[in-house]
Amino acid sequence: MTTPVAVIGAGPYGLSIASHLRERGVAVRTFGDPMVSWRENMPAGMVLKSTPAASDISTTREGHTLPDFCREMGERPLVTDWDLIPSETFVRYGQWFQQQLVPDLEQVRVVSVDRRPGGGFDLKLDSGEQFQARAVVVASGLLGFAHTPDLLRGLAPDGPSAGGPVSHSSQHTDLGRFAGREVTVVGAGQSALESAALLAEAGATVRLLARGRNAVGFGDPPNRQPRLRPESPFGRAWSLYAFSYHAQYFRPLPTSLRLYLVRRVLGPLGAWWLRERFEGKVTVSQGHALRSGRLDGEGKVVLSTAAPGGRAAEFAADHVIAATGYRVDLDALDFLGPELRAALARTGGSPRLGADFSSSVPGLYFTGLPAAATFGPVLRFVCGTEWASPRLARAVTAAYGRP
């Protein structure tokens, strides 16, 4: 028997689209480990940069927002822009959302998706089961997209890892292991700044290396937001309002402009509440472009940089963490068969999508981060489910949700 729709992924986007499809009466099978990236790719103690208003997972059912979860659990309500959201709380919210709205989630891994000659797809699970689906929605989150610069990757022969000389920030769940050690963090975004602060609080000696001369900055607290601009989940600004609520107008922009905006809008900037935990606790070296690196005889990682004014500098540490973000690369989604990936039209490393989130392969849809190159930076954040999921569910239902 052919399944109408298969959803791959059980993070906010996968759970959201599965919920919307179920409410439309579509037979859907959803696969994944609920909130796995949030559980396994964030150090303990991290706090979401987003506000409660920007952290709800979209569904058509009332009573399933983050504040609803807090009330259900008898916990302090998270409702204002001053309320900080621990990552552990958000993980539990996502798991509760799944139990309430996607109770038939199959916690198995999809190991392959291939096109059928007559249309539709063949899927295989790590349980050994094979089945067919008329449509597939890829909502696999950040899976495979962690970006480590080649220079740093070259210092880790077995690949970046928490136990090696170089790691990516997503490879840590406990930064306490670095107590008493010297750590260099490369990057200037929220992940870099918060990782550096957590390392310092854990007893590490921390240096942050940032390429830009004025790369390290922090947002304004809620009471310093401009009052004469419209509200958005990300702050008060006309551009942020447009990106949040009118993402359909992002797609017609020139490709080069779209890719630039996805990189730059809501780019590297620390949350307002992080400033006092960071400043004076972390040594900052700005304007340093990486030039080379090596491991010395004592096992330390030595990074050579071009510093401001053209002078060279070197920094040695016991470990280097690349907090250098994520880059979409469809070839990293190895559960998609080689023929299927080769057939996908691309915008940069992302799939080229139609207005209905459909790829160039009929019946294959993408949402979340891979859709940001088409619909804008809001698709990089949880609040993007509010814009994306209803539209995607409507399109999939119309095309594949009926017998």
N, C-alpha and C positions, 0 to 999 in steps of 0.2 A: 504494500500500500504506500502511495506517495504522500509525504507530509507537505501541506501547503507551504509553510514557512519555517525555516530554521534560523535561529538567532545564535550567533557565536559570541559569547562574552557575557559576564555576569557582574560587571561594574555598573556605575550609574547609568551609562548609556544603554547597555544591554538590558538591564532590568527595566529601565523606563520604556524602551520600545516594546519589550515583551508584554509589559502591563497594558500599554495602549492597544496592541494587537489583540490581546485577550479580551479587553473590554469591547472591541469591535466584533467579537465572535469569531475571530480567525483561529484556526487550529495551528498552534505554533509549538515547536520544541525548542527549548532554550538550554544552552550548554555552557558550563564554566564553573569555576570556584568563586563563590560570591565574595566580591570586594577584595580579590586576591592581591591586586597591585597596591591597594591602600594598606593591606595588612603586611605585605612582605617587602615593600619597596619604600618604606618610610621609617626613619628611626623613631624609637619610642620618645615621646615628649614633644613631637612636632605639633604645630597648631596650624589650622587652615588659614590661608591668607584671605579667603573670601568671607564675607559677612553671612549671617544666617539667612538673609533675604536672597542671597546668591547660592545657597547650598541645598535647596530642595530638589529632590529627584522628581521629575514630572510624571504625573499620572492623571487620569480622568477621575479617579476615585477621590472623594474628599477624605480628610482626616489622616493623610500620610505625609505631611511635611515634617521637617526637622523639629519645629516646636511641638507638633502633635506627638512625635516620638518621645520628646522629653517629658511631656505631660503623662504619656502612657507609662513611662518608666518611673515616674515620681521624682524626676531630676530637675535641677534648676533650669528654668526656661531659657532658651537661646533665641532671642527675638530682636534685639537692638544691634545697631552697628558697633556698639561698645562690647558686646558679648563675643568672647573668643571661643572657637570651636576646636577642642582637642581632636587630633586625628583619630584617636581611639573611639571617641564619641561618634564621629562620622562613620567609622567602620560599623559600629553597632547599629547605627541608624540604617545603613545600607542593608545589613543582614536582616533587620526587622522588616524593612520594606520588602525584601525578597520573600520572607516567610509569609507575609500578609498577602502579597499581590502576585508573586510568581512561585507558588508553593510546589509546583511540579518541576522546578529547575533540576536538570540532570547534571550532577556534579562529576562529569566525565569530560575528557578532552577530545576535541575534534582533531584528528590527526591528518585527514585529507579531505579536500573538496575538489571534485573534478566535474567538468561539463559532460552532460549526456548528449549523444549525437542528435537526438530528437528534441532537445530542450530540457531544461531542468538540470539537476545536479545529483551526483553520487557522493555521499558522505560516508566516512568511516570513523568510528570512535575508538578510543584506546581500550575500550571494553571488548573490541572485536566486532561489535555490531556494525552492519552496513545498511544504509537505507537511502531513499531518494527524497528530494525536496524540490518543489517547484521554484522556490525563491530562497535566497540566503541573504541575511543581514549580518555584516561583519561589524561587531561592536567590541573588538578585542582590546580596546584601551591603548595603553602604552607598550603593549607586548612587543618586544624586539626593537623598539625605537630609541633606546638610550644611546646618546651620542657621546663618545669619548674621542677627543682629537687624536689623529694618527700619531703625533709625536709622543703623547702619553701612552697610547696603546702599545707602541713599540717598546716601551719599558717593561711590559708585562708579557713575556713570551707565551704564557698560558692563558692570556686574556685578562682583562680587569677583574679583580675579585677583592672581597673584603679582607682576605688573608694575605694577599700579595702586596707588591710595592705600590700599585696603582689600582684604584677602584672608581666606579661611578657612584654618585650619591645615592642612586636607587638600590645599591647592593647592601645597604646597611639597615639593620633593625635596632642595633644597640651600639651607640657611639662610645659607651662607657669603656669599651675595650681599649681605647686610646688614652686612657688616663696615664699621665706621666710621660707621654710620648710627644714628639714634635710632628705636627700635621700641617701640610699645605693644602688649602682649598683653592681650586681654580674656578673662577666664575664670579658673577656679580648679581645674580638674580636672587629671588626669595630662597630657593633651595640652598644656594651657596651661603647666603648670610645666616640663615637659620641653622644650617649644619655647623657653621663656624661657631655660632653662639652656643649650641648644644655641646660641641667639643670642648669649648672653654669651660663651660659649666661642669663638664665631666672631669676636668683636671688636666686636659691636654694643653700644650703650648701651640697656639694656632696662628698661622699667617694666611691671609687671603690675598691671592694674586688676581688682579683684574686688568684686562687689556686696555680699557678706556681710561683716559686721564681723570674723568669725573664719573666713573662708572658706578660707584657705591652711593646709593641714595635711598631715602625712605619716603613713603607716602604721608599725606596729611591725615591727622586724626579726624574723626567725624565732625567735630565742632569747628574745623577749619576748612570744610568743603565749601566751594562757592555756592551761594544761595540763589543766584539768578540763572542757573543752568538746570536742565532737566535731570531728574534722578535716573540712575541705571544701577544694575547690580554691582558695578565696579566703581561707582562714584558719580559725581555731577559733572557732566560734559556733554556737549551736543554730539561729538563723535562717538562716545561710549554709548549714548542713548541709541544712535542709529545702528551701531554694530550689534547691540543687544536685541532690539525689537524689530529691525528691518533688514535682517541679514540677507533677504532675497535680493536686495539691490547690490550686494557685494559681488555676486557671481558675474554680472556683465562687465565688471571692471577689467582693464587690461591685465593679462596674466602677471606681468612683471610687477605691477602695482599691488595686486592681490598678495603675491608672495612677500613683498616688502612689508605690507601692512600686517600680515600674520606674524612676521618676525618682530616688528617694532611696537605695534599697539599692545599695551599692557605687558610690555617687555620687562627687562631686568629692573626691579625696584622692590625694595624691602617693605614689608608691612609697617605701618606706623608704630605698632606696639613692640616691634623688634628692636628699635633704635637703642633703648636704654640697656638692653641685654647684650648688644653688640659693641657699641662704642666704648672704648677704653678697655675692652676685654680681648679684642682681636687685633693683631698687628695687620695693617692694611698697606699693600703696595699696589698703587694704581698706575696705569700707563705702561704696564710691562707686557710686551708681546713675547710669547714663548719662541725661542729659537732652537734649542736643543735640550737634551736631557741624557742622564746616564745614571747608572748605579755605581757608587764608589765601593771601595774595598770593605767598608764597614756595613754595607747593606742599605745605606741611605740613598734616597733619591735626590739627585742634584739637578735642578732646573736652571738653565741659562736663559736670560731674557734680554731684550733690547729695551732699555729703560728710557724715560724722558730725557731729551737732549742727545739721544743717540748713544749714550754710554751703556756698557754691558753690566749685567748684574747676575749673581748666582745665589740660589737659595737651596739649602739642604734640609731634608726632613726625613723622618722615619717612614712616612706614608704620604701619598698624594691622593686627594679625592677630587675627581673631575665632576663638579656640579655644573655641567655644561649642557644640560637640557636634553631634549628629544628631537629627533628628525625622522619624519615619516619616510619609510623606504618599503615599498610593497614587496620587495624581494625578501625582506625579513619575515614576512608572513608565510612561512614555509608550509603551513597547512593548506594553503592554496596551491593546487597543482601547477607545475611549471608551464603547461600549455595555457592554463587559465591566467596565470600572471602575465604571460607573454601577450595575451590578447587584451590586456587592460590598457586603455589610453591613459596617459599620465600628465599631470601638471607638476613639474619637478619630480619629487619622489612619491607624490600623492596621486590617488585615482582622479581622473577627470570625471566629474559628476554632472548629471542633468539636474534640472530644477527639482526633481522628485527624489534626489539622492541616488539615482540609478547610475551604475557604471556603464562602460561601453560593452560589457558582457550582459546580455538580457537576463534579468532576474537576480543579478548580484548587486547589492546595495552596501553602502558604507555610511557609518555615522561616527560621531566623536572626532578625535584628533585628525584622522585621515580626511575628514570632510572640511577641515578648517581652510584648506587652500581654495576651496570653492565658495564657502559661505562665511568665512571670516573668523576672527579670533574668539568670538563667543563659543565656538565649537571646541575650544580648548578647555572649557570650564564646565562644571556641573550644571550651572544655570542654563547652559546651552540646550539641555534636554527639554526645557520649556518651549523653545522655538523649534527644535528639530523633530522631536518625537511625534507630535500630532501630525506634522506634514508628512513625515516618512510613513507613519502608520496608515494615513489616508491613501497614499499612493500605492503601498503594497497591498492593502485591502482591495482597492479597485482593480488591480492587475492580477492578483494571485489568491486573494482571500476567499473567493467564491468557488463552490464546487464546479 
